[in-house]
Each structure stands twice: as C-alpha cells, then as structure tokens.
Amino acid sequence: MSEPQSLLIEHGRIIDPSNGTDRVARLLLYRGKVHAMDPCDGDLPSYYLRIDATDCLVCPGLIDLGTELREPGREEDETIESGGLAAVAGGYTSILCSANTDPPIDTPAGVELVRRIAASCGGPRTHVIACCSSGRNGEQMAELGLLAQAGAIGFSDSPRPIHNSALLKRALDYCRMFNLPIFDRPVDPDLVEQGVAHDGQVALVLGLKGLPTEAEDLAVARDVRLVEATEGRLHVGPISTMGSVDLLRRVKQRGIKVTASVCPHNLWHSDEMLRSFDSRFKVHPPLRSSRHIDAVLAAVADGTIDAVQSGHMPRAREKKMDDFDQAPFGASTLETTLAVVATRLVHCGMMSWSDAIMRLSTTPARIAGLQEGNLALGSPADVVVIDPNETWTIRSAGFFSQCTSTPHEGDVVKGRVIYTIVGGEIRFTTRPALEHIP
C-alpha cells in the first residue's frame, strides 16, 4: 500500500549498528529517505503520519542474502509477489533473489524480467543474484559482464555448489573488475551422492542415506584457498558444521577476507527431529547434531559467522507431501527468521539486539555491496519496527508465502515484526491504526 511521504516514529529504541546508535529517540522519514533523528517540532513537515513505537525496537530493515522466488518457471512453489509479501512480513526490506528458476537467470533478459516484476509488486527491494555458470551446469562461465550491466549484484549457482574449481577461480578473478561478490553453497558433490539427512547416528538408525559433514568442510577449505589466491569477493554459505566454523575462525585470524552465513533452522532443531520422517524437516543444509548446533550458535554470537540468511527454499505442498526420501529439500523461512534469531540468541543471552541486527541487516548489506542496512541521514528509509517481547506460536497456515512447510511449525518464539517500511512506505503492519498529523 502507498502511504504519505512523511513518517515520524516516536518512543522507540533506535538500534543502528552501523554507527553505534542504541537509544530511545524519534526518527523522521521524509520522501523515501532518513531525514532526521530527534527532530525539533518546528522542523516537522506540515503533514505526516505518527507511529507510536513504545517498547519497540526501530532498526534498519533486514536484508536476506539468499531468497528463492522460483519465478519464472516454478510458480507452483512461489511467485515474486508471494515471496515479496512473505519477506516484508518477516521484516525484510531487501532480498537477494537467487537464480534457481526455470530457465535459470543467466541472461540480461532474465535479470531484467525479475527486476521488473518485483518493482511492480510493492514488496521489498529485490536484487538479483545471477548464475555464475551458464545454465547453472558448472561447465562454462556465464556472461558475467553483461549480467552485471543488466543489474545483477552478484553471482551464484545456488543451491548447487560451484563444483568446478577452475571456473570458480576464473570467476573470482573476473569479478574483481566489477567489485561484485560470488556466493557459493559449500558442498563437495562427490561426497553427498544421494544423501537426504545428516550423516550421523540418527540417519544410520532410520536407514537414511547420509550427507557427511566432510562434504561441507572440504568445500569451505577449497573456497577459502581460492579467495586467498585471487583476492576476490566470496561469500560461503549457508554453513552448518563444526569443521566449517573452525576453519573460518582460523583463516579470519590470518586476515583472509571471506564471509559466511547460516540458516535459522541450523540454529534450533537437531537431526533428532528426523525420527518423525516428516518432510518439513528435510532442509538444506540438513539438520545437524546438537554439537554442530552449539558450534554454529557460538560462531554467530562471536562474529565468525557474519550473517544469518533465511535459506528460503519454497516448495509446493504436493511436493513436500511425498515420502521423506523423495520429497525435495526446502522450507518457508522468510517470515520466521527474525523470531528464531531473537529466541535462540538474543533472549538466551548469547548476543545483544544490536549484534542481531548486525547479522541480519548491516553486515548483509556490506557483503552484498548495498547502500541499505543503516539509518544514517540521507540513507534509504528502509526500517523495521520490532516488538522484542511479543511471544507467539509459528503457524504456517498464516504464512504469506505459498509454501507452508516449515521445520518451526508449532515452535513458540519471542520477537515479532510490527512494521516494515520500504522507501518510506509501509509495506507491512500488524497495527494498521496510525495517527495523522495535523
């Protein structure tokens, strides 16, 4: 919906990690930009909307580093419109759309199509991650220069890994000319075969073919070495294993500039949930054992893992209703990621709200090279207002996403989005009553 150009958010605790702000103040949004913090009454526009954010947090809008929208070609799973509605309901004001469509986004026309449709839907800002290889087949490098000219802000074959090391090295070298990042999902395909679950005791007992942690660990090691050799921009993720965490912690101490992210489902449930054989727990990366979860939680808290991405991989209901072995990996996560982070990390005392917003907004913006992710004067008026203490139960029946499969069905969480504002326009709210001034 379209709102007047001026919004005054009052009585909220403003958190902006980019400049160290964490205090109660007023925030004025005017003509799509952050106009003033704590403006005098005499400096206010003659007409504006007032939002009472008492007991709420006012933060830069969340930014997702990897969202599957599935359009064109897989509209039965998700559309750009439905995915956008889910994003703003989850507090996301910017999302990076992956190239996992049919056909894949490996041409300038494909980039332009997604951008055009997204612009007409009134959801979040939608940035396109185009294919790194032609057709996402890992054999020939895509026309990265032309894709960049068309508006692509990065390149990836996700959810497939870029398994061709020579291609990845060339792409890292080539992308230095554009200063654009490559996003790689770290998996060694020679080790995963037809695995469907974490390769551990639970999978062994249940007779499920395993996905070994070594498949991720070795891929992260290769990616890190190529970054060191090329000095390119590479983001690895999502990661999920102790081995990956240990390696990243060590190489960052050596000054190697690689970033990493994790999905919310790898912060909560363990592979013990697979005993139900419910396909909503068939996600990627897979649910790991509790030891891996503890390591990943600690890595998010101390900054070894730079960001939390939603891992939104929507799949149609009829697909997820198949037997566990045959059902596709995937889940709807855009609307629950903030609450999972708040519940598992903030309210448990592992990190502050400022650090949480850093992982969900400020750092993702830096990784993607976006100007969003902050509340500096003159920056885009992309804001999320959060009630940090609202307790609610996740029910997929109320999702905006077409996909209703979630590993968090029935989980009780704490922290909820109240307003999502994109470019000064309210795109989502649970409190529709606003005060018009004058």
Secondary structure, DSSP 4 states (H G I P E B T S, - for coil): ----SEEEEEEEEEEETTTTEEEEEEEEEETTEEEEES--GGGS-SSEEEEE-TT-EEEEPEEEEEE---TTT-TTT--HHHHHHHHHHTTEEEEEE-S-SSS-S-SHHHHHHHHHHHHHHTSSEEEEEE-SBGGGSSSSB--HHHHHHTT--EE--TTS----HHHHHHHHHHHTTTT--EEE----HHHHTT--EESSHHHHHHTPPEE-HHHHHHHHHHHHHHHHHH---EEE-----HHHHHHHHHHHHTT--EEEEE-GGGGS--GGGGGG--GGG--SSPP--HHHHHHHHHHHHHTSS-EE---BB---HHHHTS-TTTSPS-B--TTTHHHHHIIIIITTTSS-HHHHHIIIIIHHHHHHT-S-S---TTSB--EEEEEEEEEEE--GGG-SSS----TTTT-EEEEEEEEEEETTEEEEES----EEE-
